[in-house]
Amino acid sequence: MKKKSFDPNRRKFLDQGAKATLALGIGAGLIGLPSVSAFANQPRRSPKFLAQTGFAQTPLAYAYNALEPHIDAMTMEIHYTKHAAAYANNLKDAARDEKVDTSKPLEDVMKNISKYSVKMRNNGGGHYNHELFWKIMSPKGGGEPAGDLAKAIAADFGSFAAFKTKFEDAAKARFGSGWAWLSVDANKKLVVSSTPNQDNPLMDVADVKGTPILGLDVWEHAYYLKYQNRRPDYITAFWNLVDWNAVAERYKMAVK
């Protein structure tokens, strides 16, 4: 067999490719994005408005610093890589121990959470809540909703301003850690509520049940580095980040 000759141009191409890959990983870290290697074992990203939630943590659609000045980069990085990642990892363990079919949506578990352990409730809820939270925020968020969602808000709350007040009150009044929600109930009406800890309106143990389309994390780890004890300031800043297009898509799916 004839031995292949060494091609210096091919070696140069390979070397340049390796350097580019390394630079991409380093550069991503400098701007607050996870490095390329951080996505090596990630599942393929689901469509943005997929109605179902999986059991694995999905990559953020924006850099950690993209939501500044309303949410600072350090808070986002810690929140995503530590708190939310821990819920996803613990959920995986709970699903294995309780023989949950992870090929089915996490929503199926949430709707029957009373049948599962406290570990499943806390970590399944924590994972579901955060996956929704990341996706209803955007660096280009803010403003007001339009279309069918705007009409529904006006019909069910009187006005967008009245809805905001009701939602803010729910977030401020939640004692300790928890969430504030805008959900679609069984009658396809919009309702505002709050839940403790990592509970959510999908759960069969929730006081106010429904399909969440907007959620605000009011655990201290979500805002304390920037806002300290000023939760109301954090809640006000949140409106600058809400991606109303994403919320509207969730509303559309919920009322089908």
C-alpha positions in Angstrom: 0.0 0.0 0.0 1.3 3.4 -0.9 2.1 5.6 2.1 0.3 8.9 2.1 2.5 11.9 2.0 2.3 14.6 4.7 0.2 17.6 3.7 1.4 20.7 5.6 -1.7 22.7 4.5 -3.9 20.1 6.2 -1.8 20.3 9.4 -2.2 24.1 9.3 -5.9 23.8 8.9 -6.3 21.4 11.8 -4.1 23.6 14.0 -6.1 26.7 13.2 -9.4 24.8 13.9 -8.2 23.7 17.3 -7.1 27.2 18.2 -10.5 28.6 17.1 -12.3 26.1 19.2 -10.2 27.0 22.3 -10.7 30.7 21.7 -14.5 30.2 21.5 -14.5 28.4 24.8 -12.4 31.1 26.5 -14.3 34.0 24.9 -17.7 32.6 26.0 -16.5 32.5 29.6 -15.3 36.1 29.4 -18.7 37.4 28.3 -20.6 35.3 30.8 -21.7 32.5 28.5 -21.1 28.8 29.4 -18.1 27.4 27.5 -18.5 25.1 24.5 -17.6 22.1 26.7 -20.5 23.0 29.0 -22.9 22.0 26.3 -21.2 18.7 25.4 -23.6 16.5 27.3 -26.7 18.7 26.9 -29.8 17.4 25.0 -30.7 19.2 21.8 -32.5 22.5 22.6 -36.2 22.2 22.4 -38.2 24.6 20.3 -38.7 27.9 22.3 -42.4 27.5 22.8 -42.5 23.7 23.3 -45.5 23.0 25.5 -43.8 20.2 27.5 -40.9 20.3 29.9 -38.2 17.7 30.0 -36.2 16.4 33.0 -32.8 17.9 31.9 -31.6 21.5 32.3 -31.6 23.3 28.9 -29.1 26.0 28.0 -29.9 29.6 28.5 -30.8 31.5 25.4 -28.8 34.5 26.5 -25.5 35.4 28.3 -25.5 35.7 32.1 -25.0 39.5 31.8 -27.7 40.0 29.1 -30.4 40.9 31.6 -28.4 43.7 33.3 -29.0 46.2 34.8 -32.2 44.5 36.0 -30.6 41.2 37.0 -26.8 41.2 37.4 -24.5 38.7 35.8 -23.3 37.1 39.0 -26.8 36.4 40.2 -27.7 34.9 36.9 -24.7 32.6 36.8 -25.1 31.4 40.4 -28.8 31.0 39.9 -28.5 29.0 36.7 -25.3 26.9 37.4 -25.8 26.3 41.1 -29.5 26.6 42.3 -31.3 25.5 39.1 -28.6 22.9 38.2 -29.0 21.3 41.7 -32.8 21.0 41.2 -32.2 19.3 37.8 -29.6 16.9 39.2 -31.7 16.0 42.3 -34.7 15.5 40.0 -32.8 13.0 38.0 -32.0 11.0 41.2 -35.7 11.2 42.3 -37.0 10.1 39.0 -34.6 7.1 39.0 -35.5 6.1 42.6 -39.3 6.5 42.0 -39.1 4.8 38.5 -40.6 7.8 36.6 -40.6 7.6 32.9 -38.5 10.5 31.9 -39.4 10.2 28.2 -42.8 11.7 29.2 -43.2 15.4 30.1 -42.5 16.6 33.6 -46.0 18.2 33.6 -47.4 14.7 34.1 -45.6 14.4 37.4 -46.5 17.9 38.5 -50.2 17.3 38.0 -50.0 14.2 40.3 -47.3 15.4 42.7 -49.2 14.2 45.8 -48.4 10.7 44.7 -44.6 11.3 44.9 -42.0 12.0 47.5 -41.1 15.4 49.0 -37.8 15.2 47.1 -39.7 14.9 43.8 -42.0 17.7 44.8 -39.2 20.1 45.7 -36.8 19.3 42.9 -39.4 18.6 40.2 -41.1 21.9 41.0 -37.7 23.7 41.2 -36.7 22.4 37.8 -40.1 23.1 36.1 -40.3 26.6 37.6 -36.8 27.7 36.6 -37.1 26.3 33.0 -40.2 28.5 32.6 -38.6 31.5 34.3 -35.6 31.6 32.0 -37.8 31.4 28.9 -40.3 34.1 29.7 -37.4 36.7 30.2 -35.4 38.4 27.4 -32.9 41.1 27.0 -35.4 42.7 24.6 -38.3 42.3 27.0 -40.6 44.8 28.6 -43.5 46.9 27.3 -47.0 45.4 27.3 -48.6 42.4 25.7 -50.6 42.6 22.5 -53.2 40.5 20.7 -55.3 37.8 22.4 -53.3 37.9 25.6 -53.8 41.7 26.0 -57.5 41.2 25.5 -57.7 38.4 28.0 -55.8 40.5 30.6 -58.2 43.4 30.1 -61.2 41.1 30.3 -60.1 39.2 33.4 -58.4 42.0 35.4 -59.9 45.2 34.1 -56.7 46.5 32.6 -53.0 45.8 32.2 -52.2 48.2 35.1 -54.7 46.4 37.4 -53.1 43.0 36.5 -49.6 44.4 37.3 -50.7 45.6 40.7 -52.4 42.2 41.5 -49.3 40.3 40.4 -46.9 42.6 42.3 -49.0 42.3 45.4 -48.9 38.5 45.1 -45.1 38.5 44.8 -44.6 41.0 47.7 -47.0 39.2 50.0 -45.4 35.7 49.6 -43.9 35.1 53.0 -40.4 33.7 52.8 -39.5 31.8 49.6 -41.8 31.2 46.7 -43.2 32.3 43.3 -45.8 34.6 41.9 -47.8 33.3 38.9 -50.1 34.2 36.0 -51.9 31.1 35.0 -54.8 29.9 32.8 -57.3 28.1 34.9 -59.7 25.2 34.0 -62.2 27.7 32.6 -59.5 29.3 30.4 -59.5 32.4 32.5 -56.4 34.2 33.7 -55.6 34.0 37.4 -52.9 35.4 39.6 -51.6 33.4 42.6 -48.4 32.7 44.6 -47.0 29.4 45.8 -44.5 28.6 48.6 -41.1 27.1 48.0 -40.9 25.4 44.6 -44.6 24.6 44.3 -46.5 25.8 41.2 -50.1 26.0 40.0 -49.8 22.7 38.0 -49.5 20.7 41.2 -52.6 18.9 42.5 -51.7 20.3 45.9 -51.8 24.0 44.8 -54.5 26.3 46.3 -55.0 27.9 42.9 -54.6 25.5 40.0 -53.9 26.3 36.4 -51.3 26.3 33.6 -48.5 28.8 34.4 -47.7 31.2 31.6 -45.7 33.7 33.6 -43.7 33.2 36.8 -41.5 35.3 39.1 -39.0 33.7 41.4 -39.0 35.6 44.8 -36.5 33.4 46.6 -33.8 35.6 47.9 -31.1 33.9 45.8 -32.9 35.4 42.8 -32.2 39.0 43.8 -30.3 39.4 47.0 -26.8 40.3 45.5 -28.3 43.3 43.8 -31.4 44.3 45.7 -30.6 42.9 49.2 -33.9 43.1 51.1 -35.6 45.3 48.6 -37.9 42.7 47.0 -40.3 45.3 45.7 -37.5 46.9 43.6 -36.7 43.6 42.1 -40.4 42.9 41.3 -40.6 46.3 39.6 -37.5 45.7 37.6 -38.8 42.3 36.4 -41.3 44.0 34.0 -38.4 45.3 32.0 -37.5 41.7 31.2 -40.8 40.0 30.5 -40.9 38.5 27.0 -44.6 39.0 26.2 -44.3 37.1 22.9 -43.2 34.1 24.9 -45.9 34.5 27.4 -48.5 35.0 24.6 -47.4 31.7 23.0 -47.8 29.9 26.3 -51.3 31.5 26.7 -52.2 30.3 23.2 -51.2 26.7 24.0 -53.0 26.8 27.4 -56.3 27.9 26.0 -56.4 25.4 23.1 
